[in-house]
Amino acid sequence: MINKRLLVKNLLAHNDENSFYDKKRFIDIGQREGKAKFLKHVCALANSNPKNNSFIVIGVEDEDNEIVGVDFFDDSKIQNLVNAYLDNPPRITYENIPFPHLPMGKVVGLVTIKSNGKVCSLRKNIWKYYGGSVFFRDGSISMPKAYGIELTDVNADIVANLENHAKNNIELTLDGVIDFLNERHKDLTSNYKVFKEQFVVCWAGHQKKVKNETYYSRVDIELINEQVKLFFSEFDEITIAYDENSFTTIEYVQLGLSNQQKYYPLEKVVITFLDNGTYTIQSDLIFEPPLYDKKTLHHIYNANVALIKKIEKQTPLTPNEVRDLDLLSDTFLICYVNGFEEAKDIMENAKPIMKKYNLPVYQSIKESLRIIRKMKYN
């Protein structure tokens, strides 16, 4: 098993950006331009490495390789995005890698790209890139190529050597378990489970029981062997179940108008551990959002838009508006799932405003946009 934290360190220490490795300060696949650029790099790295993995490391300063981190990115459907826009799409994973010095919730993103051995190209137009375009890596740059297209294998030995030097060992695994249980989550209920005598999953959170069901909030779940954060949320609640072969989580989201809040199942994730030292992750969106009267939602929607404009103009809020602000992201999410699709763009535009004005509301807007992204790519 490969320790992904060691792999990131090896990539940063021994390589400038090249034909099998790219680094980014951040990516933004919620916007058309960011999505197009991400797909271009995926396409180029897949074509430049037909027989080995290639990587994008996210959360690193370009000039000095300083690890600054990015927000935990929970997008199990990123393969669906790649499949929708690329012909001969590579297999792709996005993993959240914790580093000890980063603040809680910040990680390094590691995108691993595995070509299917065929020429990858854009399936349709996106931003300024045309359908049918083929990209390759030219040093550290992803460039279009219109002639002489041929897949060549020049990096297989280099990448195999990097991955070999990042293999896990018992000491690293034990250190990871002890650090998770005793250092990072002293104030939370924490536990661990060993699967197939090889895999160690640790989890922590505030625990509460409701009608014989145990729920966790402020949840952190890690696969210690590979130093991969499987789940992290300051807001949502989840249930956890496991047997000798699998580890299952169901994530819930709290929604409702005014004080009539309910928990709705959002996503079920099952990690199945196999005897051959591998594992699979199956995620299913099980969200059935609440439906409301359109006239009522129109009133709430317009009130929320006016609230954002008042904050933008630095106009003082009334006590009722302050209370409404706490529910702003939830009500926009309800509006979105009831057909007000422009609510997503309004939340995106409100993020920089709320980041300066009210950090908890900013965080809740990010959570609502994460849920919308899951629904979209599902």
N, C-alpha and C positions, 0 to 999 in steps of 0.2 A: 504493500500500500504506500502511496506517495503522500508525504506530509506537504500539504499545499503551502504552508507558511515557508518551509524551507525552499520549495520550488520558486516562490516569489522572490525570496532573498537571493537565490542563485541567479535568477534572471536579471535582477537589478545589479548584482555585483559584477557579473562577468560579461554582460552584453549591453551595447547600445542598441537602440531600435534597429531592427534588421528585417530580413525576409521571413522570419518565423516568430517575431516578437514585436509588439507595439505597446506603448504605454500612454495613458490619458489621465489628465487631472480629473475629468468626470465625463460621463456620457449623458445625453438627454434624449432618450427614444420616445419621450412624450411629445416632442415637437418634430415637425416634418423634416427640417434640416438636420437635426441631430440623428433622427432615425436613418436618413439617407446616408450620412457619413459613416454611421456604425455599420450599415449593410455593405458599404463599399469596402471597408477594412476587412470585414468577415470574408467577403468574396475574394479579395486580393490574397489574404493569408491562406485561404483554402487552396487556391490555385497555385500558390508558390510552395506549398507543402503537401503534395498529394499522398505521401506515405508516412507522415508523422504528424503529431500534434503541433499546433501553433497557438499563440497566446496573446491576449490583451490584458495588461495589468492596469487597473483603474484606481485612482486615488493617490497618484504619485506626481510630484512636481517634475516638469520636463527638464529643467536646467540642472538640478543637483540631485535628482532621485530621492528627495525627501519624501518619506511616507506620511502623508497628511490625512488619508482616509476619505471615505465617502459614506453617505447614509447606507444602512442595511437595505439591500435591494431584493425584495421578495417577488421574483417574477419567474415562476416555474413554467410559464408559457412562452418564454423567449424563443424556443424552437419553433413555435407556431408562427411567430413574426418572420423568422428566417425562411421557413417553408413557403410563406405567402408571397415573398418578394424575390426569391432566388430560384433559378433552375439548377438542378443537381445540387441542392443545398447540403452543406456539411452538417455533421452532428455537432451541436453546440451546447455547452453548459455554462451557466453563470453561477459562481460560488462566492460566498462571503467569507473572507479569511480574517479572523481576529488577530490583532497585534497588541501586545501588552501595553504599549505606551499611548494607544489611541483612546479617546473618551468613550464612555459607554454608548453603544449604538453605532459607533463609527467602525468601519472595516475597510479592508482592501478588496476590491472586486477582481476576480480572476475569471476571464472568459477563456475557455478551452475550445479550440476549433479542430475538428477531425474531418478531413476531406473524404468524400466517397470515391475518390480516384478519377472522377470525371470533371470536365471543365465547368466551373460554376459561373453563372452570369445573372444579370438582373432580368427578372421576368417581365417587369413593367416599369413605366416611368415613375420616378419619385424625385421630387425637388428638381435639380438641374441635371440629373443623370437619366439617360434614356434606356428604355427596355432593350435588352440584347447586349448591353455593354458588358465587357469582360475586363476585370482588373487583376493586376499582378503587383507584387511588391518590387519596387526598384530601390534597393537600399532600405531606407526608413520611410519611404513614401509609397502610398498605394496609387498606382497609375493605370489609366485605361490602356488597353492594347487591342488593336484592330487587325493585326496580321502576325504571322509567325507564332500563332498560339500553340504552345506545346508544354505539357506538364513535365517538369524535370524534378528529380529527387536529389537535392544537394545537402539537405539539413538533417537527414534521418539519424546519422551517427551523433551529431552534436546534441540533438534533442534527447536521444536515448541516454546519452551521458549525463545531461542535466537532470533528467528524471531519476536516473539511477542514484545520483548523489542526494536526492531529496527523499529517499525511502525512509520510512518510519522505523523506530526501534522501541524497545520496552521502556527505556529511560524517558524518552520524550513523551510516551503515552502516559506513564505514571505522573510525570511532572504536570502534564496537562490536566489530568483528573484532579490532583491535589490543588492546583491553582484555581480551577473552576469552583470546587466545593468550598475551599477554606479561605480564599483570598478575594475573588471577584464577587462572590455572592454570600457574604457572611450574614446578611440581614434577610435572606430569603430561604424558604424551604427548598432544599436541593437533593438530588438523588442521581444514581447512575445505574446502568444495566449493561451487562456484557452479552453480546450476541455471537454465537458460533465460535466462541473462544478467541475471537479476533477483534471484533468491533466493540468500541465503548461509546455509548451515548450518555451524555450528562444533560440534566435539565434543572432549571431553577425558576421559582416564581412564588408569588403570594398565593396561598392555597385556601380555598373555601369550599364547603359542602352545601349543596342545595338539593334536597329531595334525593339523597343517596348518590348524587353525582358530584364528583370532585372537579372543580374548575381552577385554573391557574391564570393569574394576571401578572403583568410585568415579566413576561416569559422570555427565557433565554434557553435555547437548545443547541447543543454542539455535538458533532461527530468528532471525538477527540483524536482518533487515529490520523485523520486527514486534516485536522485543524480547520474544519469547515463549520460555520455557523448555519444551522439548518433553519432556525426561526428566531426572530427577535421582535418584540413589540412592547412599547410602554403603555399601550391602550387596550388592545383587544384581549379577549379571554379565550382560552382553549381548554379542551379536554385531552387527556393523554391515556392511551391504552397500549399494552404490549403483551406479547407472548414470547415463546422461545425463538421465533423466527422473524418477527416483525414489530415495528414501532409505529403507532398510528396517532395522528393528531387531527382534531376537528377544531377549526378556528371559527369563533363567533364574532359578530359585529353588533354593537348596540345602536339601534335606530328607533326613531319615533318623533312625532311632532309634540312640541311643548314638553310636558312632564310624563307623557305616555310612552315610555321607552320599553322596548323589548329586545331580547337577544335573538339574532337570526343566524343559523349556520351559514358560513361563507365557503369554506374549502376543507376538504378531507384529503390528508396526505398519508400515504402508507409507504414506509420504507421496509423493504423485504431483504433480509440478509441470506445469502446463499452459501452452500457448503464449499464452493470453489473460491472463496475469498473475495467475492464481488457482492454488490447490492444494487437494487433498483428502487427508484422513487416514482410512485404513481400519485398524481394529484388530480382531484376532480372538484370542479366548482359546483357547489350544491346550493348556491344562493337563490332564494326565492324572495325577492324584495317586497316590502309592503306597498300596496296601491292605495292612492288617496284621490279624493275629488279634485278635478283639475282647477275649478274656480278657487278653492282654498289654497292650492299650491301656487296659483298665479299671484295671489295676494302675498304669500310668504316669499316667493321668489323676488317680486318687486321690492319688498321691504328689505331683503338681504342686499340687493343691488344698491339701494339707497344708503344702507348702512356702510357699505364699503366706500361709497363716494364721500360720505361724511368724514370717515377716517382719513381718506386721501386728502381732503381739504382741511384736516386738523380741526374739524368742528367738534365741540364737546358732545358726548353722548348722554342721553337720558338714562336713568336707572333701568328702565325697561329695555332699552337698546343694549345696555351692558349685558343684561341677562340673555338677550337674543344672540349676542355675539358668541357666547359660549356654545350655542347650538348651530352656528352658521354653517360649518362644514357638513354636519349631519343633515340639515335641511336641504342644502344644495345637492347632496348625494341622493336624497329622496326625490328631489325634483328631477335629477338626471335619469334615474331608473323609471320615472313616470313620464318620460318623453321630452323633458327640457334639456336637450343635448348641449345647448350653449352653456349650461351650468359648469361643465368641465372647463371651458375656456376662461370663464370668469374666475374660477378657483385658481387656475394657473396664473392668471394675471394678478390675482390678489396675494399670491405668495410673498413677493418681496415687500409689499406693504405691511402684511401681517407679521413678517419676520422682525420688523422694526417696532411694530406697535404692540403685539401680544404674542409671545412665543408659544404658549400652549395652543392658541387658536391656529397658529402657523403649523404646528405639529399635527393637529387634527385634520387640517386641510391636506397635508401630505398623505395621511392615512386614507382619506376619502379618495384621493387620486390614485392611490395604490389599488384600492378595491375596483375602481373604474378600469384601470389597466388590466387587472385580472379578468374582468368580464369581457373586455374588448378582445384580448388575445385568446380567450377560451373559445 
